[in-house]
Amino acid sequence: MSSISPTAGQPPRGLVPINPKPLGIAVLLVALGAVYLAQTVSIRQAALYVVGALLGVTLYHAAFGFTSAWRVFIADGRGAGLRAQMVMLAVGVMLFFPALSAGTLFGQPVAGLVSPAGTSVIVGAFIFGVGMQLGGGCASGTLYTVGGGSTRMVITLIGFIVGSVIATAHMPFWTSMPQLAPLSLVRTLGVGTALVLNLLVFAGIAALTVIIEKRRHGRLVNEPARATHASPWLHGPWPLVAGAVALAVLNFATLALAGRPWGVTSAFALWGAKGAAALGVDIASWKYWSAGPNAAALSAPLSFDVTTVMDIGIVLGAMAAAALAGRYAPVWRIPMRSIVAAVVGGLMLGYGARLAYGCNIGAYFSGIVSGSIHGWLWLVCAFAGNVLGTRLRPLFGLEVERVQNTGC
């Protein structure tokens, strides 16, 4: 142990100070929001808001990105992020499949996010995949990086909202295209068979990433060390696998409280629709918004929308995590090419998510743990879009991360 003491007033060497002001603001807003929702909506809604905040902390502290994980695998053969996603999905199906088969959880009816698989998913997921790489994030990634202080991702989020609204105008066309009826593996195969099949596929994908990574680099590449605090679990960083398990458990908590799994992007369409209506656009006459749950959401206060409440919680949770990590420092100068990529990417993310019945959370994560075939179709098509998007990034001055091949 070193006998050299840190300079007075300075954190110990290698440790990072927290940012107290944004931390205080985030914690205060989470607390006040939970009290408000408990009084005006329900205790469940307040609990979902807190779950959203915990998701934001998890996403930020584990740096759990879908976009970057896919990019470094596509460009550089590194698969740690993809393997963590397989752990997340494996824990998820083990929690979700029995509950969804039973139809109830802790006495409350529950249902998965099971959607049609067809043309709209193929096109939408591919568009979303390209948008992930140009916009610089997925749905959850956009929210937690906005919360973490990324000003560029605010631009992506605005594009995301606009693209989502545009897509709702076109949904009657896309839903008229060829597609299969919603199909749940849990209902079709039974819990046991569906579990075994999914776990085998997850293991196969993880094994494939190991083979590719070792073939490319001669070994599994260690992630670069990040500055830490005396208490990494409170201040970060977390191991990717810990983040994967936490996300699966928090998604299961969402199922228990909301009666359905975690989703993100339906709120973006709702925010944009309400904004357009406030500007005089007759949104309520559009087929997407004219009947059913969408019409009810459009006419109700945003505080009654589960996805909205959780999304706001994610932003605030990530803000608190960034402050705890000492990394809340917004940068206001953004290169023009990067701004253009954020706008284009955001529009593609929003448009693609509506067409594909969800994003990396609602379609991929929650779709697969719901046993929905459309979740697997989304994965394949979105990954293909990421391949193209990764190749387009340099045109906009965006980095494609690679490590030196040591061959050992």
N, C-alpha and C positions, 0 to 999 in steps of 0.2 A: 504494500500500500504506500502511495506516495506521501512524503512528508511535506510537500509543498501545498500550502493552502491557497484557495482561490482568492483573487483580488477582492477586497471589501466592496460590497455592493454589486458584485458580478456573480452570475451563476457559475457553478463548478464547470471546469473545462469539459466540453462535449455535451453539456446540457443546454437546453434552449428555454428562455423565459417565456411565460405565457403573455397573452395580450389581454389585460384585464377589462378594458372598456367593451370590446365586442363580446367578450365572454359574459359580462354582466348583462348586456342588452339581450343576448340570445336567451340566457337563462330566465330573465325577467319576462320576456315575451312568451316563452313556453309555459311558464307558471300562470301568467295572466290569461293566456289563451285557454289553458286547461280549465281554469275556474269559470271563464265565460261560457265555454262549451258545455260544461257540466250543468250550468244554471239555465242556459237557453235552449240546449238541444237534448243531451243525455249524458249520463256517466260514460256510456260506451263510446260516444263520440269524443269525449275528453280523453279517454284511454287510448283511442286510435291516434289522436293527435300526439300523445306522448310516445306511442310506438313509432310514429313517423320520425319524431326527434331522435329516438334511439337508432332507427335505420340510418339517419343522417350521420350520427356519430360513428356508426359501424362502417359505413361506406367511406367516410373520410379517414378514420384512423387505420383502416386496413388498406387504404388506397385501392378499394375493390372496383376496378374499372373493367367493363366489358370491352369497350372500344380499344383501349391500349393493349389489353390482353390478346385480343384477336390480331391487332396490328403487328405486335412483336413476334407472334407465331407465324403470321403470313410472311413477313419480311425477313425475319431472322431465326425462325425455327425454335424460339424459346416458348416453352409451354406451361410455365408455372401458373400463369393466370387461368389458362384453360383447365388445368388440373384442379385448381381451386373451385372453378365453376362446376366441375363434375362432382366434387365433394358436396358442394351446396345442393345440387340436384339430388344426389344420393340420400342425403339427410332429409331433404324435402319430401321425396316420394315415400320414405319410410314413415314419416309423420302424417302425410296427407292421405295416402291411399286407403288406409283402414278407416279414417274418419269419413272420407267421401263415400266409401262403400256403405258405411252405416247410415249416412245421411244426416247424422246429428253429431254435435260435439259439445260436451258439457250441457246437454239439454237444449241446445239451439240448432235449428236446421242449418245445414251447410251445403254448398254446391261449388263445384269447380268452375274454372273459366274454360269452357269447352265451346269452341267455335268451328264454323265450317272450314274445310281445307280445300282451296281451289285457286282460281285465277287471281283473285284479289290478294290472297296471301302471298302468292308467288311474286307478283308485281310489287306489292307494298313492302314486303320484307326485303326485296332486293334494293328498292329505292331507299329504304331505311338504312340498309347496310352501307350504301355509298354515303348517305348523309352522316352516319356515325363518324366516318373518317374526315369528312370535310368540316362538319360542325365541331368536331373535337370531343364528342361525347355521345352517350346514348341517352335514354330518358332519365334514369336514375343518376347517371354521370353528370348530366346537365344540371340537375337540381343540386347535387352535393358540391359541385365545383362553383356554382353560383353562391351557395352558402359559404363556401370557403374563400370567397373574395375574388373570383375570376370575373373581370369585367367583360372579357371576350365572350364568355359563356352566357352573359346576359343578352348579348346580341343573338346568339344561337337560340336561346329560349324564346325571344320575341319571334324569330323566324319559325320556331317550332309551333307556337300558338297560331300564327297566321296560316301556316301550312295545314294545320289541323282543321281550321274552319273551312278552308277551301275544299279540303277532302270531304267534309260533310255535305257540301253542295253536290259532289259527284258520286256519293255513295250509292244512290239508286242504280246508276249505270254499272258500277263494279259488282254490286250484289246480284245483278242480273246475269253476270258471266258464269260459265260452268264452275260448279263447286260441289264437293261432297257434303252430305249432311253431317252435322256435328257428331263426332265419334269419340267416345271415351274408352280407353283401354281397360280401365277399372271395371266398367260395366260390361264390356265385351268379353274380356278374358278372365275376369275375377282378380281379386286382390293379389293372391299368391303368384300367379303366372305373370301378371303385369309387373309386380315388384321385381321378380327374377329377371325378366326380359330387360327392364329399364336398367337395373344394376349392372347387368352384363354389358349393355351398350356403354354406360358411363365408364366402366372399367376398360373397355376396349378403346374408347377415345383417349383416356388418360394414358394407356400403354402406348398408343400410337404417338402421342406427343413426346413421350420419353424416347422412343426409337428415333424420331425425327430430330429431336434436340441433340441426342448423343451422336447421331450421324453427322449433324451440322457442326457441332462444337467439340465433339470428342468426350463430352461429359455433360452433366446437368449444370447449367449456368446459375451461379448464386446471384441473387438480387443485390444491388449496391446498398451498402449500409446507409441508414438515415440517422440524422441527429435524434437523440432521444432525451427523455427526462428520467428523473429518479424513479418515477412510477409510470412505466410504459403503458399499462392497461388503462390508466386515467388520461394520460397525455398523448399516447401513441408513440411509435407506430405499433400496430398489431400484426402478427403473422397473417398471411393471406388465408390460411386454413381456418384460423379463428374467426376471421371475418365471414368466411363461407358458412360456417356452422351458425354463427349469430344471425345471419340473414335468413337462413332456413327457419330458425326458431321464431324469429320475429314475423316472418311471413305466416307461420302457423298461428301465432298470436293474432294476426290480422284475420285469419280464417275464423278463429274462435269468437272474435269480437264483432266482425262485420258480416259473418256468414258466407264470405267468399274470399279468395286469395287477394294478395297485394296487386294493385294496378297503379299506373302513373298517368298515362297520357290522355285518358278521357277528360281529365280536369282541364288540360290545355285547350281542348276543343270547346269545353264549356266556358272557360274564361274568355276565349276569343268570341264566342257566340254572344255572350252577354255584353262584351265591349262593342261588337257590331250593332247589336240591338240598341244600345245606348246612343249610337251615332245615327240611328234612324233606319237601319237595314231591317227588313221584314224577315228576320231569321225564323220566326215561329212558323212561317208558311213553308219552309223547306221541309221536304219529306222526312229527313233525318231527325228534325226537331219538332215535328208536328204531332207526334203521338208517343205513348209508352213512357218508359223511364227517362228518355232524353227530354221529352216535353216537360215532364215533372221537374227534372233538374234545372231546366231553363227558367222555369217560373218560381223556383224556390230560392231562398237565400243561399249563398255559397257555403255558409257554415253548416248546412245540412248535407253537403256533398262529402262523402267519406274520402274520396280520392283527393279532393281539394285540401281538406283538413290534414291529411297525411303528407301531401306534397309540401305544404307550408311547414309542417313539422320537420321534414327532411332538411329543408333549407336552413332552418334555425338550429337543428342538431348539428349539421355540418359546420355552421358558423361557430358554434360553441367548441367543436372539436378542433377547428383551425386555430381558434384563439388559445385553446389549451396546448396546442402544439407549437405556439409562437409563430404561426405562419399566416396569420390574417393580415395581408398587406396588398390591397387592390392596386393593380397597375393600370394606369389610364391611357398610356400610349400604346396603340395597337396598329401594326402595319396595315396598310390599305388592302393588300392581297389577303391578309388574314381575316379582315372584316368581311370581304366579299365571300370568302369560304364559309365564314360563320353564317352569313345570311342564306347562301345557297344550301348549305348543309342543314340549317334549321328548317327551312321550307321542306326539304326532302324528308327530314325526320318526321315532321308533323303530318305530311301527306301520306307517307308510307305507313306510319303507325295506324292511322284510321283504316286504310285499306286492308291491313294485315290483322285487324282485330286485336291490336296491341303492339307493344314494343318489346325490348329485351326483358322487361319485367312481366307485363301482362300476357304476352304471347309466349315468350321463351321460358322464363323461369316459372311463372305461375301456370302457364299453359301445360308445360311438361309435368309439373307436379300435380296437375289436375288430371293427368292421363290423356290429354287432348292430342289427337294426331296433328292438329294444325300447329302445335308447338314445335314438333319435329320438322315439319315442312318449313316453318318460319326459320329455324336454325340453319337449315341447308341454304335457303335462298338469301338470308341475311349475311351468312358467311361469304357467299359468292359476291354480294354487293360490297363487302368489306375488302375483298381482294381488289376490285376495281378502285374503290375509294382510296386504298393505300397507295396504289400506283398514281393516283391523281394528286395526292398531297403535295409533292414537290412543286407542282405547277403553281400552287398558292403560297409557296414559301414555308410550308409546314414540314416539321421534322418527321423522319421515319427512323426510329431508334434501332441501332445495331450495335453489337459488341464485337470486339476483335476476336476472330477465330483463332484460338490458341492451339487447337489440334491435340489437346492432351486431356 
